[in-house]
């Protein structure tokens, strides 16, 4: 059997989200089913970055797709895209992973049409969603796909994301100049990540009164949103208590999570929210909003608060950062929950999905 995998979006130096997903699941597929011929396909100008495959798929056989709309690889039995790209012309079954439905769910708020996502759904012979929430959103828009969709969640790299020792925690404190306990929000600084809820809740929290700080790790804020956040920090009189850290190496993330008192995930929209599981795997508690898949992924272990409930979010962050007995209880439950998510399991379910499409 020969399967083509579009891995274009993994060719980044410090990839997040989709990139991390591809880099984790493709080696698992290759190792578990070595008799299958896996063609790693790279679209357009990203072909010049094919050398990056050596970092995570050293024995890969890369193939160039010079025109993304046309499938030029011959002899395939199936083509799967790990991102939102499917060729218009293809002689074999096409499948892809939908990471989120933001382009459709938030079309008016974000002034987008979702046209590409709709086209790829129409082209697909099978679709992978990351959560039951995602599957429900797909069937809301395209109910006829009920027999063509499977739910395959992300996994956690448990070799990396696990409780860290005091030596690692002290090294992280020194490296990033942390002098006070802190709350952490991890992810890109985009409007849908709702950083303002963390800021407003922190300004009303007992955690602030107890001397804690608030740390945002990520980057990529649009200019207007960045100005809005800076102005908000000034208005709330938090300038010396809020820290912004960009370009954090992936290997530092477990240490950062383990050093934090709790993780804040107040997003208006998420496709899977892998940092929630990674935080659980390191043994820290957190707080999530009630938006999209967050209640599903956090599985009732972390407090779930309405997007607009500043007071409720402040109370939840206080409970998760200051109540030691509750923190320990939540941490134990989180470790147990996160243990059920592995990349090998993701690969197994992906392979099972491929087989159903090929029947």
VENHUBEL-V698064 format. One record per residue. N is the residue number from 1. PHI is phi in whole degrees, 0 to 359 (none if undefined). OMEGA is omega in radians with two decimals (999 if undefined). NEAR is the number of other C-alpha atoms within 10 Angstrom. Layout:
# VENHUBEL-V698064
n=N phi=PHI omega=OMEGA near=NEAR
n=N phi=PHI omega=OMEGA near=NEAR
This chain:
# VENHUBEL-V698064
n=1 phi=none omega=3.14 near=10
n=2 phi=234 omega=-3.10 near=15
n=3 phi=238 omega=3.06 near=17
n=4 phi=266 omega=-3.14 near=23
n=5 phi=236 omega=3.07 near=23
n=6 phi=282 omega=-3.09 near=25
n=7 phi=247 omega=-3.03 near=25
n=8 phi=309 omega=-3.02 near=25
n=9 phi=283 omega=3.06 near=22
n=10 phi=269 omega=-3.05 near=27
n=11 phi=272 omega=3.12 near=20
n=12 phi=225 omega=-3.12 near=14
n=13 phi=293 omega=3.13 near=11
n=14 phi=235 omega=-3.06 near=12
n=15 phi=286 omega=3.02 near=16
n=16 phi=240 omega=2.98 near=15
n=17 phi=55 omega=-3.08 near=17
n=18 phi=300 omega=-3.13 near=16
n=19 phi=300 omega=-3.14 near=19
n=20 phi=295 omega=3.10 near=16
n=21 phi=301 omega=-3.12 near=20
n=22 phi=296 omega=-3.10 near=22
n=23 phi=295 omega=3.13 near=19
n=24 phi=273 omega=-2.98 near=23
n=25 phi=276 omega=-3.09 near=21
n=26 phi=297 omega=3.08 near=23
n=27 phi=300 omega=3.10 near=19
n=28 phi=296 omega=3.09 near=17
n=29 phi=296 omega=-3.11 near=19
n=30 phi=296 omega=-3.10 near=17
n=31 phi=287 omega=-3.08 near=12
n=32 phi=283 omega=-3.12 near=14
n=33 phi=230 omega=-3.06 near=14
n=34 phi=293 omega=-3.13 near=10
n=35 phi=284 omega=3.07 near=10
n=36 phi=279 omega=3.08 near=13
n=37 phi=272 omega=-3.11 near=16
n=38 phi=260 omega=3.09 near=20
n=39 phi=260 omega=3.13 near=20
n=40 phi=270 omega=-3.00 near=22
n=41 phi=263 omega=-3.11 near=23
n=42 phi=233 omega=-3.07 near=24
n=43 phi=273 omega=2.92 near=19
n=44 phi=48 omega=-3.01 near=13
n=45 phi=289 omega=3.11 near=12
n=46 phi=293 omega=3.09 near=17
n=47 phi=305 omega=-3.13 near=17
n=48 phi=294 omega=-3.14 near=12
n=49 phi=260 omega=-3.04 near=14
n=50 phi=301 omega=3.10 near=19
n=51 phi=299 omega=3.13 near=11
n=52 phi=294 omega=3.13 near=14
n=53 phi=299 omega=-3.11 near=19
n=54 phi=299 omega=-3.11 near=10
n=55 phi=288 omega=-3.05 near=9
n=56 phi=225 omega=3.07 near=14
n=57 phi=217 omega=-2.99 near=16
n=58 phi=298 omega=-3.13 near=11
n=59 phi=260 omega=-3.06 near=10
n=60 phi=291 omega=3.06 near=17
n=61 phi=246 omega=-3.06 near=12
n=62 phi=288 omega=3.13 near=20
n=63 phi=225 omega=-3.07 near=18
n=64 phi=270 omega=2.96 near=22
n=65 phi=249 omega=-3.04 near=21
n=66 phi=296 omega=3.11 near=15
n=67 phi=242 omega=-3.02 near=12
n=68 phi=304 omega=-3.11 near=16
n=69 phi=281 omega=-3.05 near=14
n=70 phi=236 omega=3.08 near=14
n=71 phi=280 omega=-3.08 near=21
n=72 phi=253 omega=3.12 near=17
n=73 phi=278 omega=-3.07 near=14
n=74 phi=265 omega=3.00 near=11
n=75 phi=81 omega=3.14 near=12
n=76 phi=286 omega=2.98 near=19
n=77 phi=261 omega=-3.12 near=15
n=78 phi=199 omega=3.06 near=21
n=79 phi=236 omega=3.12 near=27
n=80 phi=237 omega=3.05 near=25
n=81 phi=256 omega=3.08 near=22
n=82 phi=277 omega=3.06 near=24
n=83 phi=236 omega=-3.05 near=19
n=84 phi=272 omega=3.14 near=18
n=85 phi=217 omega=3.02 near=22
n=86 phi=227 omega=3.13 near=27
n=87 phi=293 omega=3.11 near=18
n=88 phi=288 omega=-3.11 near=15
n=89 phi=247 omega=-3.09 near=12
n=90 phi=202 omega=-3.05 near=18
n=91 phi=266 omega=-3.13 near=15
n=92 phi=236 omega=3.11 near=16
n=93 phi=304 omega=-3.14 near=17
n=94 phi=243 omega=3.07 near=23
n=95 phi=226 omega=3.06 near=27
n=96 phi=204 omega=3.09 near=24
n=97 phi=263 omega=3.02 near=22
n=98 phi=268 omega=-3.10 near=22
n=99 phi=276 omega=3.03 near=19
n=100 phi=194 omega=-3.13 near=24
n=101 phi=246 omega=-3.10 near=22
n=102 phi=301 omega=-3.12 near=19
n=103 phi=297 omega=3.10 near=18
n=104 phi=261 omega=-3.08 near=18
n=105 phi=293 omega=-3.07 near=17
n=106 phi=241 omega=-3.08 near=16
n=107 phi=302 omega=-3.09 near=13
n=108 phi=289 omega=-3.10 near=10
n=109 phi=295 omega=-3.04 near=9
n=110 phi=252 omega=3.05 near=13
n=111 phi=56 omega=3.08 near=9
n=112 phi=235 omega=-3.08 near=13
n=113 phi=254 omega=-3.07 near=14
n=114 phi=72 omega=-3.08 near=15
n=115 phi=300 omega=-3.12 near=11
n=116 phi=296 omega=3.13 near=13
n=117 phi=297 omega=3.12 near=19
n=118 phi=298 omega=3.14 near=15
n=119 phi=297 omega=-3.11 near=14
n=120 phi=290 omega=3.05 near=20
n=121 phi=299 omega=-3.13 near=21
n=122 phi=295 omega=-3.12 near=13
n=123 phi=279 omega=-2.93 near=18
n=124 phi=283 omega=2.99 near=19
n=125 phi=266 omega=3.09 near=20
n=126 phi=192 omega=-3.06 near=24
n=127 phi=225 omega=3.02 near=26
n=128 phi=260 omega=2.97 near=24
n=129 phi=248 omega=-3.06 near=24
n=130 phi=271 omega=-3.07 near=20
n=131 phi=217 omega=3.02 near=23
n=132 phi=296 omega=3.07 near=16
n=133 phi=301 omega=3.12 near=20
n=134 phi=298 omega=3.11 near=22
n=135 phi=300 omega=3.13 near=21
n=136 phi=295 omega=3.10 near=14
n=137 phi=293 omega=3.10 near=19
n=138 phi=300 omega=-3.09 near=22
n=139 phi=289 omega=3.03 near=13
n=140 phi=296 omega=-3.12 near=11
n=141 phi=275 omega=-3.03 near=13
n=142 phi=224 omega=-3.05 near=13
n=143 phi=299 omega=-3.11 near=11
n=144 phi=291 omega=-3.12 near=10
n=145 phi=270 omega=-3.08 near=18
n=146 phi=305 omega=-3.12 near=14
n=147 phi=271 omega=-3.06 near=9
n=148 phi=242 omega=-3.03 near=15
n=149 phi=243 omega=3.06 near=19
n=150 phi=228 omega=3.09 near=21
n=151 phi=258 omega=3.14 near=19
n=152 phi=228 omega=-3.09 near=19
n=153 phi=286 omega=3.01 near=22
n=154 phi=294 omega=3.02 near=23
n=155 phi=248 omega=3.08 near=22
n=156 phi=239 omega=3.03 near=27
n=157 phi=280 omega=-3.04 near=16
n=158 phi=287 omega=3.03 near=16
n=159 phi=288 omega=-3.13 near=6
n=160 phi=258 omega=-3.08 near=17
n=161 phi=267 omega=3.14 near=22
n=162 phi=204 omega=3.12 near=21
n=163 phi=305 omega=-3.07 near=21
n=164 phi=259 omega=3.13 near=17
n=165 phi=283 omega=-3.12 near=11
n=166 phi=300 omega=-3.13 near=12
n=167 phi=297 omega=3.12 near=10
n=168 phi=294 omega=-3.12 near=17
n=169 phi=298 omega=3.11 near=19
n=170 phi=295 omega=3.12 near=13
n=171 phi=296 omega=3.11 near=15
n=172 phi=293 omega=3.11 near=20
n=173 phi=301 omega=-3.14 near=18
n=174 phi=291 omega=-3.08 near=11
n=175 phi=300 omega=-3.05 near=10
n=176 phi=255 omega=3.06 near=10
n=177 phi=57 omega=3.06 near=9
n=178 phi=278 omega=3.13 near=15
n=179 phi=249 omega=-3.13 near=10
n=180 phi=228 omega=2.97 near=13
n=181 phi=302 omega=-3.05 near=19
n=182 phi=213 omega=2.98 near=23
n=183 phi=263 omega=-3.00 near=27
n=184 phi=234 omega=2.89 near=23
n=185 phi=244 omega=-3.01 near=25
n=186 phi=243 omega=3.12 near=22
n=187 phi=141 omega=-3.10 near=20
n=188 phi=298 omega=-3.12 near=18
n=189 phi=265 omega=-3.14 near=22
n=190 phi=249 omega=-3.05 near=16
n=191 phi=305 omega=-3.10 near=18
n=192 phi=288 omega=3.08 near=16
n=193 phi=282 omega=2.96 near=19
n=194 phi=60 omega=3.13 near=17
n=195 phi=300 omega=-3.09 near=23
n=196 phi=294 omega=3.10 near=17
n=197 phi=294 omega=3.08 near=22
n=198 phi=299 omega=-3.13 near=23
n=199 phi=295 omega=-3.10 near=20
n=200 phi=293 omega=3.12 near=19
n=201 phi=293 omega=3.13 near=21
n=202 phi=300 omega=-3.11 near=28
n=203 phi=294 omega=-3.13 near=21
n=204 phi=253 omega=-2.97 near=17
n=205 phi=271 omega=2.98 near=21
n=206 phi=288 omega=3.09 near=18
n=207 phi=303 omega=3.08 near=24
n=208 phi=298 omega=-3.13 near=19
n=209 phi=296 omega=3.13 near=11
n=210 phi=277 omega=3.03 near=11
n=211 phi=96 omega=3.11 near=11
n=212 phi=280 omega=3.09 near=20
n=213 phi=247 omega=3.11 near=23
n=214 phi=237 omega=-3.06 near=24
n=215 phi=238 omega=3.03 near=21
n=216 phi=251 omega=3.10 near=20
n=217 phi=243 omega=-3.13 near=18
n=218 phi=166 omega=-3.14 near=18
n=219 phi=130 omega=3.06 near=17
n=220 phi=82 omega=-3.13 near=12
n=221 phi=290 omega=3.00 near=14
n=222 phi=300 omega=-3.04 near=12
n=223 phi=305 omega=-3.10 near=8
n=224 phi=296 omega=-3.12 near=9
n=225 phi=290 omega=3.10 near=14
n=226 phi=298 omega=3.10 near=16
n=227 phi=297 omega=3.12 near=12
n=228 phi=302 omega=-3.13 near=13
n=229 phi=293 omega=3.13 near=17
n=230 phi=297 omega=3.11 near=13
n=231 phi=297 omega=-3.14 near=13
n=232 phi=295 omega=3.09 near=16
n=233 phi=301 omega=3.12 near=19
n=234 phi=293 omega=3.14 near=12
n=235 phi=298 omega=-3.13 near=10
n=236 phi=276 omega=3.11 near=13
n=237 phi=60 omega=-3.10 near=12
n=238 phi=243 omega=-2.97 near=19
n=239 phi=307 omega=-3.09 near=13
n=240 phi=271 omega=-3.01 near=10
n=241 phi=244 omega=-3.12 near=17
n=242 phi=245 omega=-3.08 near=18
n=243 phi=235 omega=-3.10 near=15
n=244 phi=242 omega=-3.08 near=12
n=245 phi=234 omega=3.12 near=12
n=246 phi=250 omega=3.01 near=13
n=247 phi=54 omega=3.09 near=10
n=248 phi=273 omega=3.09 near=13
n=249 phi=300 omega=-3.10 near=10
n=250 phi=303 omega=-3.12 near=13
n=251 phi=290 omega=3.10 near=10
n=252 phi=275 omega=-3.03 near=14
n=253 phi=298 omega=3.11 near=20
n=254 phi=300 omega=3.11 near=22
n=255 phi=293 omega=3.10 near=25
n=256 phi=297 omega=3.12 near=22
n=257 phi=297 omega=-3.11 near=30
n=258 phi=293 omega=-3.14 near=26
n=259 phi=281 omega=-3.10 near=26
n=260 phi=288 omega=3.04 near=24
n=261 phi=287 omega=3.07 near=23
n=262 phi=197 omega=3.12 near=28
n=263 phi=258 omega=3.09 near=27
n=264 phi=254 omega=3.14 near=27
n=265 phi=227 omega=-3.05 near=27
n=266 phi=266 omega=-2.97 near=27
n=267 phi=304 omega=2.98 near=24
n=268 phi=280 omega=-3.11 near=20
n=269 phi=203 omega=3.04 near=22
n=270 phi=217 omega=3.05 near=20
n=271 phi=274 omega=3.07 near=19
n=272 phi=214 omega=3.14 near=23
n=273 phi=66 omega=3.13 near=20
n=274 phi=303 omega=3.11 near=18
n=275 phi=304 omega=3.09 near=19
n=276 phi=298 omega=3.13 near=24
n=277 phi=292 omega=3.14 near=24
n=278 phi=293 omega=3.07 near=26
n=279 phi=294 omega=3.09 near=29
n=280 phi=301 omega=-3.12 near=32
n=281 phi=294 omega=3.09 near=29
n=282 phi=272 omega=3.05 near=25
n=283 phi=92 omega=3.08 near=26
n=284 phi=246 omega=3.11 near=27
n=285 phi=274 omega=3.13 near=33
n=286 phi=194 omega=-3.13 near=30
n=287 phi=226 omega=3.10 near=26
n=288 phi=234 omega=2.99 near=26
n=289 phi=279 omega=-3.13 near=25
n=290 phi=267 omega=-3.04 near=20
n=291 phi=271 omega=3.04 near=18
n=292 phi=42 omega=-3.01 near=23
n=293 phi=271 omega=-3.00 near=21
n=294 phi=298 omega=3.07 near=28
n=295 phi=298 omega=3.13 near=18
n=296 phi=293 omega=-3.07 near=15
n=297 phi=292 omega=-3.14 near=22
n=298 phi=280 omega=2.92 near=22
n=299 phi=58 omega=3.11 near=14
n=300 phi=76 omega=-3.10 near=13
n=301 phi=277 omega=3.10 near=20
n=302 phi=263 omega=3.04 near=25
n=303 phi=300 omega=3.10 near=22
n=304 phi=246 omega=-3.02 near=22
n=305 phi=233 omega=3.11 near=21
n=306 phi=301 omega=-3.12 near=14
n=307 phi=303 omega=-3.05 near=17
n=308 phi=258 omega=-3.03 near=13
n=309 phi=266 omega=-3.11 near=13
n=310 phi=296 omega=-3.13 near=21
n=311 phi=297 omega=3.13 near=17
n=312 phi=295 omega=3.12 near=17
n=313 phi=292 omega=3.11 near=28
n=314 phi=297 omega=3.12 near=25
n=315 phi=297 omega=-3.13 near=19
n=316 phi=292 omega=3.13 near=22
n=317 phi=293 omega=3.07 near=28
n=318 phi=294 omega=3.14 near=23
n=319 phi=298 omega=-3.08 near=21
n=320 phi=282 omega=-3.13 near=28
n=321 phi=249 omega=-3.01 near=25
n=322 phi=239 omega=-3.11 near=16
n=323 phi=272 omega=-2.99 near=11
n=324 phi=297 omega=-3.14 near=11
n=325 phi=295 omega=3.12 near=11
n=326 phi=292 omega=3.11 near=13
n=327 phi=302 omega=-3.12 near=21
n=328 phi=295 omega=3.12 near=15
n=329 phi=298 omega=-3.13 near=12
n=330 phi=292 omega=3.13 near=21
n=331 phi=298 omega=3.13 near=24
n=332 phi=297 omega=3.12 near=16
n=333 phi=296 omega=3.12 near=18
n=334 phi=294 omega=3.09 near=27
n=335 phi=301 omega=-3.13 near=21
n=336 phi=295 omega=-3.13 near=14
n=337 phi=294 omega=-3.10 near=17
n=338 phi=296 omega=-3.14 near=23
n=339 phi=299 omega=-3.14 near=16
n=340 phi=279 omega=-3.12 near=11
n=341 phi=243 omega=3.12 near=19
n=342 phi=228 omega=3.12 near=17
n=343 phi=288 omega=3.07 near=21
n=344 phi=294 omega=3.07 near=21
n=345 phi=294 omega=3.08 near=18
n=346 phi=300 omega=3.12 near=24
n=347 phi=296 omega=3.14 near=25
n=348 phi=299 omega=-3.13 near=17
n=349 phi=290 omega=3.08 near=17
n=350 phi=295 omega=3.12 near=19
n=351 phi=298 omega=3.12 near=14
n=352 phi=299 omega=3.09 near=12
n=353 phi=296 omega=3.12 near=20
n=354 phi=303 omega=-3.09 near=21
n=355 phi=295 omega=3.13 near=11
n=356 phi=293 omega=3.12 near=11
n=357 phi=291 omega=-3.06 near=16
n=358 phi=275 omega=3.13 near=12
n=359 phi=295 omega=999 near=5
